[in-house]
Amino acid sequence: MVSESNKIGLLPILMVAGNMMGSGVFMLPANLAGIGSIAIIGWLITVVGAIALGLVFAKLTEVTTAAGGPYAYARKAFGDYMGYQTNLVYWLANVIGNVGLAVAGLGYPALRDPLVMALAQIAVIWFFTYANILGPRVVGRMQGITTTVALFPIVGVALLGWFWFNPETYMEGWNVSGESSLTAVGMTLNFTLW
């Protein structure tokens, strides 16, 4: 039985939600519009995959209590070398993801000058690095505030958008990508998994 002290609270949940939403949720409408309504199939596949992945990690926490997440699981199952490889790939993915988030977050027309864009991206990355140096409480508060603010437009569009929903328009734009249905769904996965 899990004790009350080991349960996660609202703040970690907001941090996970904020990380999952990231820049992707705000760029998705524009990106998926080029694919069409068939993107709903990609969404369903993504949901099933994300739930399956979550269940795998939940089961792994029951199997081993070692700290380290995927690194610890790979190390225990396959040895030090695979643990190291898992950690290295995860680290590289985070570096690339952080740069991707900085590029997406600063993709404004005023920052089209390459030098200004590069300096702004470096400043954003160092700002968040400094926040991490200050500790988890500062990061948690920041994440809680930004996630809460980000939820307002998402919930607003989700609720109010139904007043403008037209089934005929939805079906007319089923697959506007010019590709096969299978390719269009695959293209959707690239965006929804980000």
N, C-alpha and C positions, 0 to 999 in steps of 0.2 A: 504494500500500500504506500502511495506517495504521501509524504508529509506536507503540511501546508507551506513550510519554508522552501520546499523544492518546486512549488508550482510557479509558473511564470505569470506575471501580472500584465496589466494593460500596456505598460511602456514597452516591454520587449515585443508584444504583438504589434504595436504601432511601428516599431523599428523594422520588423519583418515586412509588414504591409508597405511601408515606405520604400524599402529596398526592392520589393517586387514591382511596385508601381513605377518607380524611377522615371526615366524620361519616356520609356516605351508607351505607357498608357496615354500620354498626351500626344505622341506622334502616331499612334495606331490609326486613328480615323483617316488621316491623310495617306498613310502607307497602305492601308487595306482598301481604300477607295479605288486604287489602281488595279485591284484584283477582282473586286465585286462582292456580291452577297454570298458567294460560295465560301467566303472566309468563315462563315459560321461553322462549317464542317471542321476547318482547322482549329477553331476555338474549342470545339468539343473534344477533338483529339488531344489538344494541349491540356485541357482540364483533366482528362483521364490520365494522361502521362504525369502531370504534376501531383495528382492524388496518389498514384502508384509510387512515385518517387518518395513522397512524404511518408507513405506507409512502410517502404523499405527502410528509410532512416529511423522511423519509430521502432521497427523491429530490431534494427542493429543496436539501438540504445538498450534494448532488453538483453541482447546477446553479450555485449561488452560494455562496461562502465568506464572504459579508458577515455580520458579527455583527448580531444584532437579531431573529432568528427571523421570525415572521410580518410584523413591521413591515418588515424588510429585503426580504423576498420581495415584498410588495405594492408597496413603493417602487420596486424595480427593475423590476417588470413594468408598473406603472400610473402611476408618478410620485409626486412628493412629497405631493400632496393625499391620495391613497389610502393612502400609507404612514402619514400623520398620522392619518387616519380609523381605520385598523386599530389603531394604537397607542392611540388614544383609547378605542375600544370595548373593547380588551383591558384597559386600565386600569380602566374603569368596571366591567367584569365582575369584576375582582379585588376592587374595593371592595365590590361587592354580595356576592360570594362570601365574603369575609372576615366580613362582618356575618352572613351566613347561617350560616357555621360557628360563629361565636360564639353565635348564638341556639340552634343545634342542640346545641352542646356544653354549654350551661348550662340546658337545658330541664328542670331538676329542680323538683319541687313546692315545695321550700323557697325557691325564687327566684321565686315567682309574683307577688310585689309588684313592680309596674312600676319603681319607683325602684331597688330592690335589683337587679333584673334588668339594668336599663340600666347601673348602675354596675359590675356584675360583667362585663358585655360590654365596656365601655370598658377595664376593668382587663386583661382577657384580650388585647384587641387591642394595648394599649400594652406588655404584657409581651412579646408576640411581636415588636412593633416594636423594643423595646429589644434583644431577642436578635439581630435582624437588624443593628442598629447595631454590636453586638459583633463581627460578622463571620461569614463563611460556615462557619468551623470550629465555632463555637458552635452555629449553626443545624444544621449537619450532624450533630453529636453528639446534639443534642436530637432531631432527626428520626430518627436511627438507633435511639435508645433507645425512643422512643414507637412507632415502627413495629414494632420487635421485640416489644414488650409487647402491641401490638394484634394481632399475628399469633397469639398463644397462644389466645385464645378463638375466633378464626376457624377455625384449623386444628383445634382441639378439637371444635367443632361439626361441621365438615365430616367429620371422621373418625368421631366417636362418634354423630353423628346418624343414621347408617345403621342403627343397632340399633333405632331407633324408626320407621323409614320404613315406611309402609303404602301400597302402590300403590292400593288401593281408596279410601282417604281422599284420596289425591292426585288421583285422577280425579273423585271426587265434588265436589271443590272447584275444578273446572277454571276456571269463570268465575263468580265470586260477586259481580262488580261491578254486575250489573244492566244492563250496557251490551252493545253488540254486541261480537263477538270483535275486530274491527278497532279499535274504540275502546278496548277493554281492553288490547290490545297497545300502542296509542299512549300510554295512561296509564302503562304499564310503562316505556316509553322515558324519560318524564320523570324517573322515579326512578333508573333504571340509568345514565342519562347524567350525572346529578348527581355 
